[in-house]
């Protein structure tokens, strides 16, 4: 009986909309059709099943193409400094501007996804991302690299990442933290894939064709994802781009401030490990670039292990506190490393703890958002603040290195303080929410 009623209702809606559809232009009809097919509501989240798990894999692939490539920037940092003869702080602007755009564009993309335009965001973002990669292969001057890699890829990443991340809350509730963190571990997977690709191809075919091969890999993955990713949370058509009301929640505001500070410091190592190894430890360029793999390799267990504990026992915010403080302490310990063997060990430890934070903080925002239709906009607002942190953090570190005549101590202290202070603010946010109950899951 229900199916008959639904069919009758759908027929009535279709009949009543014929006149309206006929008066619409082709672009309006296309946008409405894409919006309708890309956002489907199939009832409550299944919390499992093959299709939900397939979405985790597809989001993982998206993170490979966005964050995985970004986490390989340490290679580009060292390569551009040597080939373009620019200061480290100048080169940092390419990577940091790309990160800023990923988060800043995410505000608009997150709200558009909430409104039902996921596929449009993903299609346009994929086009920008692939175009930016192929244009990078043609660049010769600093400003060209900035526009292709910093601006074009940054816009593409912003239109892809946050909309894709909002897919999983529609499929998972009980295992949401684990699902989102498993997907975000694509950061480590992608960094290892693209770093290994660069290491293998660069001596054989040169920079231009190495980047083009990466471009073809990204194009293939984005084509698959565009066909099979499905957003199931029903659209929220009305509402502002920004929901400033959210900042009246002290916990949300404190967490936003915390994430801002931690992200100012956490990316320093990912950008500067190869440069540090070659200039301070006197390692050759190939060995220095291998450290990117060592730094990112522990990121897979570093994301999955704390996610399992958070999902079953502690909650994401409790684990965030531990891993953000551990990241800060490990950054301070970097100053004591003065040999190759010790630096390899340090990279592995830092990669584990920093990955734990980076994997958990998007999931924590989703878990604090009671209305699933507002996950996109709330993630977008926090990520826009985080974007400014990523914009200024690495260049500040580069400027400190330059000011101290090549010494890394000032940048190491700055980054460690950012992570530790951010971790302390997370503790305050937790106390504000649940008090001093140490055994409270949050």
ABEGO torsion letter per residue (X at the ends): XAAAAAAAAAAAAAAAAAAAAAABBAAAAAAAAAAAAABBBAEBBAGEEAAAAAAAAAAAAAAAABAAAAAAAAAAAAAAAAAAGBBAAAAAAAAAAAAAAAAAAAAAAAAAAAAGAAAAAAAAAAAAAAAAAAAAAABABAAAAAAAAAAAAAAAAAAAAAAAAAAAAAABAAAAAAAAAAAAAAAAAAAAAAAAAAAAAAAAAEAAAAAAAAAAAAAAAAAAAAAABBBABBBBABEBABBAAAAABAAAAAAAAAAAAAAAAAAAAAAAAAAAAAAAAGBBAAAAAAAAAAAAAAAAAAAAAAAAAAAAAAEAAAAAAAAAAAAAAAAAAAAABABAAAAAAAAAAAAAAAAAAAAAAAAAAAAABABAAAAAAAAAAAAAAAAAAAAAAAAAAAAAAAAAGGBAAAAAAAAAAAAAAAAAAAAAAAAAAAEABAABBX
